Amino acid sequence: MAIQKVAVITGASRGIGAATAKLFAKQGYAVCINYKSNKLAAESIAQAITSDGGRCISIQADVSNETDVTSMFATVDKTLGTVSVLINNAAMLKTQSRLDHMTAARINQVLTTNITSYFLCCREAVKRMSTAYGGDGGVIVNVSSAAARTGSPNEYIDYAASKGAIDTLTKGLSLEVAAEGIRVNCVRPGLIYTDMHSDGGEPQRVERLKNAIPMKRGGQPAEVAEAIYWLASDKSSFATGNFLDLAGGL
């Protein structure tokens, strides 16, 4: 009997993370739903998965905190088994602002949340997946953003810069572990209908900007989830260090 594959998805209580958790569960993965604070939302996703016959756990962890990350992966080891796929998705943004109005506290919070978390989770995944550590290999998919290319001027250049760092992490780590059975790829969503825009102070941001998108619409979280799943699957077995833009042509 084949061992069930295990997917760890950070920031999975809403938006792209939640859609990805549901898709992976539907495809037969045991899923770890990570969340930072919204326990109710995470448990709702978990309930939907288990009601559909899937296997999952939800774990509260601030993935920018080293202790929380090591504890989360230890719990996954014990409860679900060794991680097969890591999807780094957790991220934050603050209210729209120009750089000249940003504080060091804001900048550091965004960079730590959006960058350190990916590094820590990748580290723990590599220690379990890498053949150099006795692992069976695996896949890491990082969720970056089209903002890494556009810079998000006048809105979120701190967020955009953090996603630029994720692009660099993806390329560098993919080369480090390519010979150790681990593939590392990245998706770069554009304007997607998620709650994150409310965090930035403009819930209807996609509606305001959609006409600038060549496809004239925003994207859905499920569309991003499908791309993540493809990169995690054997269908993309010769792809590593690659970037898949999901931005409607932008």
C-alpha positions as CSV (number, residue, x, y, z in Angstrom):
1,M,0.0,0.0,0.0
2,A,1.4,3.4,-1.0
3,I,2.3,5.8,1.7
4,Q,0.0,8.9,1.7
5,K,1.8,12.0,0.7
6,V,1.8,14.9,3.1
7,A,1.4,18.6,2.2
8,V,2.2,21.5,4.6
9,I,0.5,24.7,3.5
10,T,1.2,27.9,5.4
11,G,-1.4,30.6,5.7
12,A,-4.1,28.1,4.7
13,S,-7.1,29.5,6.6
14,R,-8.2,31.8,3.7
15,G,-7.7,32.8,0.1
16,I,-5.1,30.9,-2.0
17,G,-3.9,28.8,0.9
18,A,-7.4,27.5,1.7
19,A,-8.1,26.7,-2.0
20,T,-4.8,24.9,-2.2
21,A,-5.5,22.9,1.0
22,K,-8.9,21.7,-0.4
23,L,-7.4,20.8,-3.8
24,F,-4.5,18.8,-2.3
25,A,-6.9,17.0,0.0
26,K,-9.1,16.1,-2.9
27,Q,-6.1,14.7,-4.7
28,G,-5.4,12.4,-1.8
29,Y,-2.8,14.3,0.2
30,A,-2.9,14.4,4.0
31,V,-2.9,18.2,4.6
32,C,-1.5,20.4,7.4
33,I,-3.5,23.7,7.5
34,N,-1.3,26.3,9.1
35,Y,-2.8,29.5,10.4
36,K,-1.5,32.3,12.6
37,S,-4.6,33.6,14.4
38,N,-7.9,32.8,12.7
39,K,-8.6,29.5,14.3
40,L,-12.3,29.5,13.3
41,A,-11.5,29.9,9.6
42,A,-8.8,27.2,9.7
43,E,-11.2,24.8,11.5
44,S,-13.8,25.5,8.9
45,I,-11.5,24.5,6.1
46,A,-10.4,21.4,8.0
47,Q,-14.1,20.5,8.6
48,A,-14.8,20.8,4.8
49,I,-11.9,18.5,4.0
50,T,-12.7,15.9,6.6
51,S,-16.4,16.0,5.6
52,D,-15.3,15.1,2.1
53,G,-13.3,12.2,3.3
54,G,-9.9,13.9,3.5
55,R,-7.3,13.7,6.2
56,C,-6.0,16.9,7.7
57,I,-4.9,18.7,10.8
58,S,-4.8,22.5,11.6
59,I,-1.8,23.9,13.4
60,Q,-1.6,27.4,14.9
61,A,1.9,28.7,14.3
62,D,3.6,32.1,13.5
63,V,5.8,30.8,10.8
64,S,8.2,33.7,11.1
65,N,9.0,32.4,14.6
66,E,11.6,29.7,14.7
67,T,10.2,27.8,17.7
68,D,6.7,27.7,16.2
69,V,8.1,26.4,12.9
70,T,10.1,23.6,14.4
71,S,7.2,22.6,16.6
72,M,4.8,22.6,13.6
73,F,7.0,20.3,11.6
74,A,7.5,18.0,14.5
75,T,3.7,17.8,15.0
76,V,3.3,17.0,11.3
77,D,6.0,14.2,11.6
78,K,4.2,12.7,14.5
79,T,0.6,13.1,13.2
80,L,0.6,12.9,9.4
81,G,4.1,11.7,8.5
82,T,7.0,13.2,6.7
83,V,6.3,16.2,4.6
84,S,6.2,15.5,0.8
85,V,5.2,19.0,-0.4
86,L,5.7,22.4,1.3
87,I,3.6,25.3,0.0
88,N,4.9,28.6,1.4
89,N,1.9,30.9,1.2
90,A,1.7,32.8,4.5
91,A,2.1,36.6,3.9
92,M,0.9,39.9,5.1
93,L,0.6,43.5,3.8
94,K,-0.1,46.7,5.5
95,T,-2.2,49.7,4.6
96,Q,-1.4,51.2,1.3
97,S,1.4,53.8,1.7
98,R,4.3,55.5,-0.1
99,L,7.8,54.7,1.2
100,D,8.2,58.1,2.7
101,H,5.4,57.4,5.2
102,M,6.6,53.9,6.2
103,T,8.1,53.2,9.7
104,A,10.9,50.8,10.4
105,A,8.4,48.8,12.5
106,R,6.1,48.3,9.5
107,I,9.0,47.4,7.2
108,N,10.5,44.9,9.5
109,Q,7.2,43.3,10.3
110,V,6.4,42.8,6.6
111,L,9.9,41.5,5.7
112,T,10.1,39.1,8.7
113,T,6.6,37.8,8.1
114,N,7.0,37.4,4.4
115,I,10.6,36.3,4.1
116,T,11.9,34.8,7.3
117,S,8.9,32.5,7.4
118,Y,9.7,31.0,4.0
119,F,13.4,30.5,4.9
120,L,12.5,28.7,8.1
121,C,9.9,26.4,6.6
122,C,12.2,25.6,3.6
123,R,14.9,24.7,6.1
124,E,12.7,22.3,8.0
125,A,11.4,20.8,4.8
126,V,14.9,20.3,3.3
127,K,16.0,18.5,6.4
128,R,13.2,16.0,5.9
129,M,13.1,15.7,2.1
130,S,16.7,15.8,1.1
131,T,18.4,12.6,0.1
132,A,21.5,14.0,1.9
133,Y,19.5,13.7,5.1
134,G,18.2,10.2,4.2
135,G,14.9,11.6,2.8
136,D,13.0,10.5,-0.3
137,G,12.9,13.9,-2.0
138,G,10.0,16.3,-2.3
139,V,8.7,19.6,-3.7
140,I,8.6,23.1,-2.4
141,V,6.3,25.7,-4.0
142,N,6.7,29.3,-3.0
143,V,3.9,31.8,-3.5
144,S,5.5,35.1,-4.6
145,S,3.6,37.8,-6.4
146,A,3.5,39.8,-9.6
147,A,4.4,42.7,-7.3
148,A,7.9,41.3,-7.3
149,R,8.0,42.5,-11.0
150,T,5.9,45.6,-10.8
151,G,7.2,47.0,-7.5
152,S,3.7,48.1,-6.3
153,P,4.6,51.8,-6.3
154,N,2.5,54.1,-4.0
155,E,0.9,51.1,-2.4
156,Y,3.1,48.3,-1.0
157,I,6.7,48.5,-2.1
158,D,7.7,46.8,1.2
159,Y,5.5,43.8,0.3
160,A,6.8,43.8,-3.3
161,A,10.4,43.8,-2.1
162,S,9.6,40.9,0.2
163,K,8.3,38.9,-2.8
164,G,11.4,39.8,-4.8
165,A,13.3,38.1,-2.0
166,I,11.2,35.0,-2.4
167,D,12.0,34.9,-6.1
168,T,15.7,34.9,-5.2
169,L,15.2,32.3,-2.5
170,T,13.4,30.1,-5.0
171,K,16.2,30.3,-7.6
172,G,19.0,29.8,-5.1
173,L,17.5,27.0,-3.1
174,S,16.4,25.2,-6.3
175,L,20.1,25.0,-7.3
176,E,21.3,24.0,-3.8
177,V,19.0,21.0,-3.6
178,A,18.4,19.9,-7.2
179,A,20.7,16.9,-6.8
180,E,19.1,15.9,-3.5
181,G,15.7,15.0,-4.9
182,I,14.0,18.3,-4.1
183,R,12.3,20.6,-6.7
184,V,11.7,24.2,-5.8
185,N,9.4,26.3,-7.9
186,C,7.3,29.5,-7.6
187,V,4.0,30.9,-8.6
188,R,3.5,34.7,-8.9
189,P,-0.2,35.6,-8.6
190,G,-1.4,39.0,-9.8
191,L,-4.7,40.5,-8.9
192,I,-6.6,37.7,-7.2
193,Y,-9.9,38.0,-5.3
194,T,-8.8,37.4,-1.7
195,D,-9.3,39.0,1.7
196,M,-5.7,40.3,1.6
197,H,-6.8,43.5,-0.2
198,S,-8.9,44.4,2.9
199,D,-5.7,44.2,4.9
200,G,-4.3,46.9,2.7
201,G,-7.4,49.1,3.2
202,E,-9.0,48.6,-0.2
203,P,-11.3,45.5,-0.3
204,Q,-12.4,46.4,-3.9
205,R,-8.9,46.8,-5.3
206,V,-9.2,44.1,-7.9
207,E,-12.4,45.7,-9.2
208,R,-10.6,49.1,-9.5
209,L,-7.7,47.7,-11.4
210,K,-9.1,44.8,-13.4
211,N,-9.5,46.8,-16.6
212,A,-5.7,47.2,-16.7
213,I,-5.4,43.4,-16.9
214,P,-5.2,42.2,-20.5
215,M,-7.8,39.5,-19.6
216,K,-10.0,42.2,-18.1
217,R,-10.7,40.3,-14.9
218,G,-9.2,39.3,-11.6
219,G,-8.2,35.8,-10.8
220,Q,-9.7,33.3,-8.4
221,P,-7.8,31.5,-5.6
222,A,-8.7,28.1,-7.2
223,E,-6.9,29.1,-10.4
224,V,-3.7,29.7,-8.4
225,A,-4.2,26.5,-6.5
226,E,-4.3,24.5,-9.7
227,A,-1.0,25.9,-10.8
228,I,0.5,25.1,-7.4
229,Y,-0.7,21.6,-7.6
230,W,0.8,21.1,-11.1
231,L,4.2,22.3,-9.8
232,A,3.9,19.9,-6.9
233,S,2.9,16.9,-9.0
234,D,4.9,14.5,-11.1
235,K,3.5,16.2,-14.2
236,S,6.2,18.9,-13.7
237,S,8.9,16.4,-12.8
238,F,11.7,18.1,-14.8
239,A,10.9,21.7,-13.6
240,T,12.8,23.3,-10.9
241,G,13.9,26.9,-10.3
242,N,10.9,28.1,-12.4
243,F,8.3,30.8,-12.1
244,L,4.7,30.6,-13.2
245,D,3.0,33.9,-13.5
246,L,-0.8,33.9,-12.9
247,A,-1.7,37.5,-13.6
248,G,-4.0,37.5,-16.6
249,G,-1.3,38.8,-18.9
250,L,0.2,41.5,-16.8
